[in-house]
């Protein structure tokens, strides 16, 4: 028997690794809830096996570093070994070295000391991609598209973005000297770093004032999420909101306790929200609502998509199981795992999966089984015949093993492939940078539209630029050609295949005309963000969002009550 004290522990709901193609309306963030105490781990028959393999590993590592022909870079070699070992488990069990501790702090709190701006590499330069509203960079007049030339006297031309980011970050109250270039003109900024807190609720507002529908976007579950949502709901009610839309799309997770706090805003005291169950009994915990709700009656719609994971699934799943809200959108990611973070030596940490969570109906929505993998090493999905049916409080059927299935399905359609080609080459970004130089102001975010002249200017701007993209049809043709080569039919059909390729190759000019509405949506959001920042970007997307439109329609009809009373569930 071996006992190991935990010095300081965190239970975390790690952010989803889910990614899709370009989804322009969504933001993602992740992770954790404080716990305490000591855990006793029974090593049992594994004790000798663990001890033996530790000795083998130590000896192997020593021999490699002494005798290998080239410099092994011991620190990097060890991290590679650790990462490879952990990758055989699940993607949420991770080693966090001391060098990544600032990023870890940002993930858990949403805070860091800096100038408040996103940066990215463009060719040989590093540019500001988006300043945060009301933080040092924006208040100093730094724009998206400005090139960063120097930071505290150090030229950053050859640096990667993470190196530049570290130079810009620092203790709140300290000063950093930044030289930027805009249209060839150099400007020196002396910026006082601030404690940057990325808001959990980046936008809230009335989306249908006539019918009293308020909307709030929850971007993350850091330590302030519950309070921010509470304040947002209060503010919306003061503005006349009698119905609420809570948007969790693209929200990859965060603090478990904050998920419980948010459910508690709409659910009475002492209601079960989530249970965690692990291999070790000490991780079996029950989380209930602890206080009286802010409003247990206000009609509520929760928006989800494939990027909604972890804590987002606790909120949407608990509200669904308790028949407290109608869930609208797409099936969620399906992450039902809980992580515990343990301190290691030299200021490093191990984040390890310790439990699964179960929402009020008793279901676990975990989709992938990391204990079983296919021939390529990928974790397999929970088998269809293993999926069980559960019941909501009103008796509606819901299912485990596949994330949260919405009560009302609405697919937010993918944008045309040409949009991806334009976006990947930063052509929306570059056009907006140039447009901002030539136009000191535009109408409000709600009123701004892309005019015919503006769209023509964009088309003229991109027509001689390099950008490429493949349609699904072209991808299918490539696969056909590969099969034809393997089966030795290619030479026989080469002329016909080349003629087909010519016919199917996208005509850029035609596609820029055909998919104008898709292109306009992204262009409008990019242009609006140059003048009105994150708030403006959110406002600009409202009118064209089919999921929000469906939510408003649902809340303004008898369908809302009908769904909660017993709409049929679906696998």
C-alpha positions as CSV (number, residue, x, y, z in Angstrom):
1,X,0.0,0.0,0.0
2,X,1.3,3.4,-0.9
3,X,-0.1,6.8,0.1
4,X,0.6,10.0,-1.8
5,X,-0.6,13.4,-0.4
6,X,-1.8,15.9,-2.9
7,X,-0.2,19.3,-2.1
8,X,-2.7,21.4,-4.0
9,X,-5.5,20.2,-6.2
10,X,-7.9,21.4,-8.8
11,X,-10.7,19.6,-10.5
12,X,-11.0,20.9,-14.0
13,X,-13.3,20.5,-16.9
14,X,-10.7,20.9,-19.7
15,X,-11.6,22.8,-22.9
16,X,-12.7,20.8,-25.9
17,X,-10.2,19.8,-28.6
18,X,-13.1,19.9,-31.0
19,X,-12.5,22.0,-34.1
20,X,-14.5,22.5,-37.3
21,X,-14.2,24.5,-40.4
22,X,-14.4,28.3,-40.1
23,X,-17.2,29.2,-37.7
24,X,-17.1,33.0,-37.6
25,X,-19.5,33.6,-34.7
26,X,-17.9,31.5,-32.0
27,X,-15.3,31.8,-29.3
28,X,-13.7,29.1,-27.2
29,X,-12.1,28.9,-23.7
30,X,-11.5,26.3,-21.0
31,X,-11.1,24.9,-17.3
32,X,-11.2,24.0,-13.3
33,X,-12.7,24.1,-9.7
34,X,-10.9,24.2,-6.4
35,X,-10.9,21.1,-4.2
36,X,-8.8,20.0,-1.3
37,X,-7.7,17.3,1.1
38,X,-5.6,14.2,0.7
39,X,-6.2,11.2,-1.4
40,X,-5.1,7.6,-0.7
41,X,-4.2,5.7,-3.8
42,X,-4.1,1.9,-3.5
43,X,-1.2,0.7,-5.7
44,X,-1.8,-2.9,-4.7
45,X,-0.3,-5.4,-7.1
46,X,0.9,-2.6,-9.4
47,X,3.4,-1.3,-6.8
48,X,6.2,-3.6,-7.9
49,X,5.4,-3.0,-11.6
50,X,5.5,0.8,-11.1
51,X,8.8,0.6,-9.1
52,X,10.5,-1.7,-11.7
53,X,9.5,0.5,-14.7
54,X,10.6,3.7,-13.0
55,X,14.1,2.2,-12.5
56,X,14.2,1.1,-16.1
57,X,13.1,4.5,-17.3
58,X,15.6,6.3,-15.1
59,X,18.5,4.1,-16.3
60,X,17.5,4.4,-20.0
61,X,17.2,8.2,-19.8
62,X,20.6,8.5,-18.1
63,X,22.3,6.2,-20.7
64,X,20.7,8.1,-23.6
65,X,22.0,11.5,-22.3
66,X,25.5,10.1,-21.8
67,X,26.0,8.1,-24.9
68,X,23.8,9.3,-27.7
69,X,25.8,10.6,-30.7
70,X,24.2,14.1,-30.7
71,X,23.1,16.5,-28.0
72,X,19.9,15.1,-26.7
73,X,18.6,18.4,-25.1
74,X,17.6,16.6,-21.9
75,X,14.7,18.8,-21.0
76,X,13.1,18.5,-24.4
77,X,13.8,14.8,-24.5
78,X,12.0,14.2,-21.2
79,X,9.0,16.4,-22.3
80,X,8.7,14.4,-25.5
81,X,8.7,11.2,-23.5
82,X,6.1,12.5,-21.1
83,X,3.9,13.9,-23.8
84,X,4.1,10.6,-25.7
85,X,3.1,8.6,-22.6
86,X,0.2,10.9,-21.8
87,X,-1.0,10.8,-25.4
88,X,-1.8,7.1,-25.0
89,X,-4.4,8.0,-22.4
90,X,-6.7,10.9,-23.4
91,X,-6.1,14.5,-24.8
92,X,-7.0,16.1,-21.5
93,X,-4.3,14.4,-19.4
94,X,-1.4,16.8,-19.8
95,X,2.0,17.8,-18.4
96,X,2.3,21.6,-17.8
97,X,5.9,22.7,-17.5
98,X,6.8,25.9,-15.6
99,X,7.3,27.7,-18.9
100,X,3.6,27.3,-19.7
101,X,2.3,28.4,-16.3
102,X,1.2,31.8,-17.6
103,X,-0.9,30.2,-20.3
104,X,-2.4,27.8,-17.7
105,X,-3.3,30.8,-15.5
106,X,-5.0,32.5,-18.4
107,X,-7.0,29.3,-19.2
108,X,-8.2,29.0,-15.6
109,X,-8.8,32.7,-14.8
110,X,-9.0,34.5,-18.2
111,X,-6.5,37.0,-16.8
112,X,-3.0,38.1,-17.7
113,X,-0.8,41.1,-17.4
114,X,-0.3,42.8,-20.8
115,X,-1.4,45.4,-23.3
116,X,-4.7,43.8,-24.3
117,X,-4.2,42.7,-28.0
118,X,-4.1,39.6,-30.1
119,X,-1.2,39.3,-32.5
120,X,-0.3,37.0,-35.4
121,X,2.5,36.4,-37.9
122,X,2.0,37.7,-41.5
123,X,4.9,36.8,-43.7
124,X,8.1,38.3,-42.2
125,X,6.2,40.5,-39.7
126,X,4.1,40.2,-36.6
127,X,0.9,42.3,-36.6
128,X,-1.8,43.2,-34.2
129,X,-4.8,41.1,-35.2
130,X,-7.3,42.6,-32.8
131,X,-7.0,45.0,-29.9
132,X,-9.3,44.5,-26.9
133,X,-11.7,47.3,-26.3
134,X,-10.8,49.7,-23.5
135,X,-7.4,48.2,-22.8
136,X,-3.9,49.8,-23.2
137,X,-3.3,49.0,-26.9
138,X,-6.7,50.2,-28.1
139,X,-6.6,53.3,-25.8
140,X,-3.2,54.2,-27.2
141,X,-4.6,54.1,-30.8
142,X,-3.1,50.8,-32.0
143,X,-5.2,49.3,-34.7
144,X,-5.6,45.8,-36.1
145,X,-3.2,45.5,-39.0
146,X,-0.4,47.6,-37.3
147,X,3.0,46.0,-37.7
148,X,5.0,45.5,-34.5
149,X,8.6,46.6,-35.1
150,X,10.2,46.7,-31.7
151,X,9.3,45.8,-28.1
152,X,11.5,47.4,-25.4
153,X,14.3,48.0,-27.9
154,X,14.3,44.5,-29.3
155,X,13.6,44.1,-33.0
156,X,11.1,41.3,-33.4
157,X,11.3,40.5,-37.2
158,X,12.8,37.0,-36.7
159,X,10.7,36.2,-33.6
160,X,7.8,33.8,-33.4
161,X,4.5,35.1,-32.1
162,X,4.8,33.3,-28.7
163,X,8.2,35.1,-28.2
164,X,6.7,38.5,-29.0
165,X,3.7,37.7,-26.8
166,X,6.0,37.0,-23.8
167,X,7.7,40.4,-24.3
168,X,4.4,42.2,-24.4
169,X,3.1,40.5,-21.3
170,X,4.3,41.4,-17.8
171,X,3.4,42.6,-14.4
172,X,0.4,44.9,-14.3
173,X,1.6,48.5,-13.8
174,X,4.9,48.0,-15.6
175,X,5.7,49.9,-18.8
176,X,6.6,48.5,-22.1
177,X,7.8,50.5,-25.1
178,X,6.3,49.3,-28.4
179,X,7.1,50.7,-31.9
180,X,4.5,50.0,-34.5
181,X,4.3,50.7,-38.2
182,X,1.1,51.7,-40.0
183,X,1.3,52.4,-43.8
184,X,5.0,52.8,-43.4
185,X,4.8,55.4,-40.6
186,X,6.5,54.5,-37.3
187,X,4.9,55.3,-34.0
188,X,6.3,54.8,-30.5
189,X,3.9,53.8,-27.7
190,X,4.8,53.8,-24.0
191,X,2.1,51.4,-22.7
192,X,1.4,50.7,-19.1
193,X,0.4,47.1,-18.8
194,X,-2.9,46.3,-17.1
195,X,-4.4,43.2,-15.6
196,X,-6.3,41.9,-18.7
197,X,-9.5,40.0,-18.0
198,X,-11.1,38.5,-21.1
199,X,-14.9,38.8,-20.3
200,X,-16.8,35.6,-19.9
201,X,-19.8,37.4,-21.3
202,X,-18.4,39.4,-24.3
203,X,-21.9,40.6,-25.4
204,X,-25.4,41.0,-24.1
205,X,-28.4,42.9,-25.4
206,X,-32.0,42.9,-26.5
207,X,-32.5,41.1,-29.8
208,X,-36.3,41.5,-30.0
209,X,-37.3,44.4,-27.9
210,X,-40.9,44.3,-29.0
211,X,-41.3,40.8,-27.6
212,X,-38.9,41.2,-24.6
213,X,-36.2,38.8,-25.8
214,X,-32.8,39.3,-24.3
215,X,-29.6,37.6,-25.4
216,X,-26.2,36.9,-23.8
217,X,-23.1,35.2,-25.1
218,X,-21.2,33.1,-22.6
219,X,-17.7,32.7,-23.9
220,X,-16.0,30.8,-21.1
221,X,-16.3,29.4,-17.5
222,X,-13.6,31.2,-15.6
223,X,-13.9,32.3,-12.0
224,X,-16.2,35.2,-12.8
225,X,-18.6,33.5,-15.2
226,X,-21.5,33.0,-12.8
227,X,-21.4,36.6,-11.6
228,X,-21.1,37.9,-15.1
229,X,-24.1,35.9,-16.2
230,X,-26.0,37.0,-13.2
231,X,-25.2,40.7,-13.9
232,X,-26.1,40.3,-17.6
233,X,-29.5,38.7,-16.8
234,X,-30.3,41.4,-14.3
235,X,-29.3,44.1,-16.8
236,X,-31.4,42.5,-19.6
237,X,-34.4,42.3,-17.3
238,X,-34.0,46.0,-16.4
239,X,-34.1,46.6,-20.1
240,X,-37.4,44.8,-20.4
241,X,-36.3,41.2,-21.1
242,X,-39.1,38.7,-20.3
243,X,-37.3,35.8,-22.2
244,X,-33.6,34.9,-22.4
245,X,-31.4,33.3,-25.0
246,X,-28.1,32.0,-23.5
247,X,-25.6,31.3,-26.3
248,X,-23.0,28.5,-25.4
249,X,-21.9,27.9,-29.0
250,X,-18.2,27.4,-29.3
251,X,-17.8,27.4,-25.5
252,X,-15.3,24.6,-24.8
253,X,-15.6,24.4,-21.1
254,X,-14.3,25.8,-17.8
255,X,-14.9,25.7,-14.1
256,X,-17.3,23.0,-12.9
257,X,-18.5,25.1,-10.0
258,X,-19.3,28.1,-12.3
259,X,-21.4,25.7,-14.4
260,X,-23.3,24.8,-11.3
261,X,-23.7,28.5,-10.3
262,X,-25.1,29.4,-13.7
263,X,-27.6,26.6,-13.6
264,X,-28.5,27.9,-10.1
265,X,-29.6,31.2,-11.6
266,X,-32.5,29.5,-13.2
267,X,-33.1,26.5,-11.0
268,X,-34.4,26.4,-7.3
269,X,-32.1,25.7,-4.4
270,X,-30.9,22.1,-3.5
271,X,-31.4,20.7,-7.1
272,X,-28.9,18.2,-8.3
273,X,-26.9,19.6,-11.2
274,X,-24.1,17.1,-11.7
275,X,-22.3,14.2,-10.1
276,X,-18.7,13.0,-10.6
277,X,-17.7,9.4,-10.3
278,X,-14.1,8.1,-10.5
279,X,-12.1,4.9,-9.9
280,X,-11.2,6.3,-6.4
281,X,-14.1,6.9,-4.1
282,X,-12.9,10.3,-3.0
283,X,-13.7,11.7,-6.4
284,X,-17.3,10.7,-6.1
285,X,-19.0,14.1,-5.5
286,X,-22.4,15.6,-5.8
287,X,-23.0,19.2,-6.9
288,X,-26.3,20.8,-6.1
289,X,-27.6,24.4,-6.3
290,X,-26.8,26.2,-3.1
291,X,-28.9,29.4,-3.2
292,X,-32.2,30.7,-4.3
293,X,-32.4,31.3,-8.1
294,X,-32.3,34.7,-9.8
295,X,-35.4,33.7,-11.9
296,X,-36.8,30.2,-11.9
297,X,-39.7,31.0,-14.3
298,X,-38.3,33.2,-17.1
299,X,-38.5,31.3,-20.5
300,X,-35.0,30.2,-21.5
301,X,-33.4,28.9,-24.7
302,X,-29.8,27.7,-24.7
303,X,-27.9,27.6,-28.0
304,X,-25.3,24.9,-28.6
305,X,-23.2,23.5,-31.4
306,X,-20.4,20.9,-31.9
307,X,-17.9,23.2,-30.2
308,X,-20.0,23.3,-26.9
309,X,-18.2,21.0,-24.5
310,X,-17.6,20.1,-20.9
311,X,-19.0,22.8,-18.6
312,X,-21.2,24.0,-21.5
313,X,-22.7,20.5,-21.7
314,X,-23.3,20.4,-17.9
315,X,-25.3,23.7,-18.2
316,X,-27.2,22.7,-21.3
317,X,-27.7,19.1,-20.2
318,X,-28.8,19.9,-16.7
319,X,-31.3,22.5,-17.9
320,X,-32.6,20.0,-20.4
321,X,-32.8,17.2,-17.9
322,X,-34.7,19.5,-15.5
323,X,-37.0,20.7,-18.3
324,X,-35.9,24.2,-17.5
325,X,-34.8,25.3,-20.9
326,X,-35.2,24.4,-24.6
327,X,-31.9,23.5,-26.2
328,X,-31.5,24.7,-29.8
329,X,-28.8,24.1,-32.4
330,X,-26.5,21.2,-33.0
331,X,-25.4,18.1,-31.1
332,X,-22.6,19.1,-28.6
333,X,-19.1,17.7,-28.5
334,X,-19.6,15.0,-26.0
335,X,-17.0,15.5,-23.2
336,X,-18.0,13.9,-19.9
337,X,-14.6,13.8,-18.2
338,X,-13.2,15.6,-15.2
339,X,-9.6,16.5,-14.7
340,X,-7.7,17.0,-11.4
341,X,-4.6,19.2,-11.5
342,X,-1.7,18.2,-9.2
343,X,1.4,20.2,-8.4
344,X,4.7,18.6,-9.4
345,X,8.3,19.6,-8.6
346,X,9.9,22.7,-10.1
347,X,6.6,24.6,-10.5
348,X,5.2,22.2,-13.0
349,X,1.8,20.4,-12.9
350,X,0.0,17.3,-14.1
351,X,-3.6,17.6,-15.2
352,X,-5.1,14.1,-15.1
353,X,-8.5,12.7,-15.9
354,X,-9.9,11.4,-12.6
355,X,-13.7,11.0,-13.1
356,X,-16.7,11.1,-15.4
357,X,-19.6,13.4,-14.7
358,X,-23.3,12.6,-14.8
359,X,-26.1,15.1,-15.2
360,X,-29.5,15.0,-13.4
361,X,-31.2,12.3,-15.5
362,X,-28.2,10.0,-14.7
363,X,-26.6,10.0,-18.1
364,X,-23.0,10.5,-19.0
365,X,-22.6,12.3,-22.3
366,X,-18.9,11.2,-23.0
367,X,-18.7,10.2,-26.7
368,X,-15.2,8.8,-27.1
369,X,-13.9,5.7,-25.3
370,X,-10.2,6.4,-24.8
371,X,-9.7,2.9,-23.2
372,X,-10.4,1.3,-26.6
373,X,-8.9,2.3,-29.9
374,X,-9.1,1.3,-33.5
375,X,-6.3,-0.1,-35.7
376,X,-5.0,3.4,-36.3
377,X,-4.8,4.2,-32.6
378,X,-7.8,6.6,-32.5
379,X,-10.3,6.4,-29.6
380,X,-13.6,4.8,-30.7
381,X,-17.0,6.2,-30.1
382,X,-19.3,4.6,-27.6
383,X,-21.1,1.8,-29.6
384,X,-24.6,2.5,-30.8
385,X,-26.0,-0.6,-29.0
386,X,-24.5,0.6,-25.8
387,X,-26.3,3.9,-25.8
388,X,-29.0,4.0,-23.1
389,X,-32.2,6.0,-22.8
390,X,-32.9,8.2,-19.8
391,X,-35.8,10.5,-18.9
392,X,-36.0,14.2,-18.2
393,X,-38.1,15.4,-15.2
394,X,-41.2,15.6,-17.5
395,X,-40.5,12.2,-19.0
396,X,-38.9,13.2,-22.2
397,X,-36.4,10.6,-23.6
398,X,-32.7,11.7,-23.7
399,X,-29.6,9.6,-24.4
400,X,-26.1,9.2,-23.1
401,X,-22.8,8.6,-25.0
402,X,-23.3,11.3,-27.7
403,X,-23.2,14.7,-26.1
404,X,-26.3,16.8,-25.7
405,X,-28.8,16.4,-28.5
406,X,-30.8,19.7,-29.0
407,X,-34.6,19.7,-28.5
408,X,-34.8,21.8,-31.7
409,X,-32.1,21.1,-34.3
410,X,-30.9,24.0,-36.4
411,X,-27.8,23.6,-38.5
412,X,-25.6,26.7,-38.9
413,X,-24.5,26.0,-42.5
414,X,-20.9,26.0,-43.4
415,X,-19.8,28.9,-45.5
416,X,-18.8,28.4,-49.1
417,X,-15.3,27.0,-49.8
418,X,-14.2,30.2,-51.5
419,X,-14.7,31.9,-48.1
420,X,-12.2,29.6,-46.6
421,X,-9.7,30.3,-49.3
422,X,-10.0,34.1,-48.8
423,X,-9.8,33.7,-45.1
424,X,-6.8,31.5,-45.0
425,X,-4.8,34.0,-47.0
426,X,-5.9,36.9,-44.7
427,X,-7.6,38.7,-47.6
428,X,-10.6,39.8,-45.4
429,X,-8.1,41.1,-42.8
430,X,-5.9,42.9,-45.3
431,X,-8.8,44.6,-47.1
432,X,-10.3,45.7,-43.8
433,X,-6.9,47.1,-42.8
434,X,-6.7,49.2,-46.0
435,X,-10.4,50.2,-45.7
436,X,-9.9,51.5,-42.2
437,X,-7.0,53.8,-43.4
438,X,-9.2,55.4,-46.0
439,X,-12.5,55.6,-44.0
440,X,-12.3,57.3,-40.6
441,X,-15.9,56.2,-39.7
442,X,-18.7,53.9,-40.7
443,X,-22.4,53.6,-39.6
444,X,-23.2,51.8,-36.3
445,X,-22.6,48.1,-36.2
446,X,-26.3,47.3,-36.4
447,X,-26.8,49.6,-39.4
448,X,-23.6,48.9,-41.4
449,X,-24.0,47.0,-44.6
450,X,-21.7,46.1,-47.4
451,X,-22.8,48.2,-50.4
452,X,-22.4,47.2,-54.1
453,X,-19.5,49.6,-54.5
454,X,-17.8,48.2,-51.3
455,X,-18.2,44.7,-52.5
456,X,-16.9,45.6,-56.0
457,X,-13.8,47.2,-54.3
458,X,-13.2,43.9,-52.4
459,X,-13.5,41.8,-55.6
460,X,-11.1,44.1,-57.4
461,X,-8.7,43.8,-54.4
462,X,-8.6,40.0,-54.3
463,X,-8.8,39.3,-58.1
464,X,-5.0,39.4,-58.5
465,X,-4.2,37.9,-55.1
466,X,-3.1,34.3,-54.6
467,X,-5.6,32.1,-52.8
468,X,-6.7,28.6,-53.4
469,X,-9.4,26.2,-52.2
470,X,-10.8,22.8,-53.1
471,X,-14.5,22.0,-53.3
472,X,-15.8,18.7,-52.1
473,X,-16.3,17.8,-55.8
474,X,-12.6,18.4,-56.5
475,X,-11.6,16.4,-53.4
476,X,-13.8,13.5,-54.7
477,X,-12.1,13.8,-58.1
478,X,-8.7,13.5,-56.6
479,X,-9.8,10.4,-54.7
480,X,-11.1,9.0,-58.0
481,X,-7.8,9.6,-59.7
482,X,-5.9,7.9,-57.0
483,X,-8.1,4.9,-57.2
484,X,-7.8,4.8,-61.0
485,X,-4.0,4.9,-60.7
486,X,-4.0,2.0,-58.1
487,X,-6.3,-0.1,-60.4
488,X,-4.3,1.0,-63.5
489,X,-7.3,2.6,-65.3
490,X,-5.8,6.1,-65.1
491,X,-3.9,6.1,-68.4
492,X,-6.9,4.8,-70.2
493,X,-9.2,7.6,-68.8
494,X,-6.6,10.4,-68.4
495,X,-8.0,12.6,-71.2
496,X,-11.5,12.3,-69.8
497,X,-10.4,12.9,-66.2
498,X,-8.4,16.0,-67.2
499,X,-11.4,17.4,-69.1
500,X,-13.5,16.7,-66.0
501,X,-11.0,18.5,-63.9
502,X,-11.1,21.5,-66.1
503,X,-14.9,21.6,-65.9
504,X,-14.9,21.2,-62.1
505,X,-12.1,23.6,-61.2
506,X,-13.7,26.5,-59.4
507,X,-14.0,29.7,-61.4
508,X,-13.0,32.3,-58.9
509,X,-14.8,35.2,-60.6
510,X,-18.0,33.2,-60.8
511,X,-17.7,32.0,-57.2
512,X,-17.1,35.6,-55.9
513,X,-20.4,36.5,-57.6
514,X,-22.3,33.3,-56.7
515,X,-21.4,33.3,-53.0
516,X,-21.6,37.0,-52.4
517,X,-23.9,36.6,-49.3
518,X,-21.4,34.2,-47.6
519,X,-18.5,36.5,-48.4
520,X,-20.4,39.6,-47.3
521,X,-21.1,38.0,-43.9
522,X,-17.4,37.6,-43.1
523,X,-16.4,40.9,-44.7
524,X,-19.0,42.8,-42.7
525,X,-17.9,41.3,-39.4
526,X,-14.3,42.1,-40.1
527,X,-14.9,45.7,-41.1
528,X,-17.2,46.3,-38.2
529,X,-14.6,45.0,-35.7
530,X,-12.1,47.6,-36.9
531,X,-14.4,50.4,-35.6
532,X,-16.5,48.8,-32.9
533,X,-14.2,45.9,-31.7
534,X,-15.6,42.7,-30.1
535,X,-19.0,44.2,-29.2
536,X,-19.5,45.4,-32.7
537,X,-18.6,42.1,-34.2
538,X,-21.2,40.4,-32.0
539,X,-23.9,42.9,-33.0
540,X,-23.0,42.6,-36.7
541,X,-23.6,38.8,-36.7
542,X,-27.0,38.9,-35.1
543,X,-29.2,39.7,-38.1
544,X,-27.8,36.8,-40.2
545,X,-27.6,34.1,-37.6
546,X,-30.2,31.4,-38.3
547,X,-29.9,29.8,-34.9
548,X,-30.7,33.1,-33.1
549,X,-33.6,33.7,-35.4
550,X,-35.0,30.2,-34.6
551,X,-34.6,30.8,-30.9
552,X,-36.6,34.1,-31.2
553,X,-39.3,32.3,-33.2
554,X,-39.5,29.5,-30.6
555,X,-39.8,31.9,-27.6
556,X,-42.5,33.9,-29.3
557,X,-44.8,30.9,-30.0
558,X,-46.5,28.1,-28.2
559,X,-43.8,25.7,-29.4
560,X,-41.6,26.6,-26.4
561,X,-44.1,25.1,-23.9
562,X,-44.9,22.2,-26.2
563,X,-41.3,21.1,-26.4
564,X,-40.8,21.1,-22.6
565,X,-44.1,19.3,-22.1
566,X,-42.8,16.3,-24.1
567,X,-41.4,16.7,-27.6
568,X,-40.0,13.4,-28.8
569,X,-36.3,12.8,-28.1
570,X,-34.0,11.5,-30.9
571,X,-30.7,9.6,-30.9
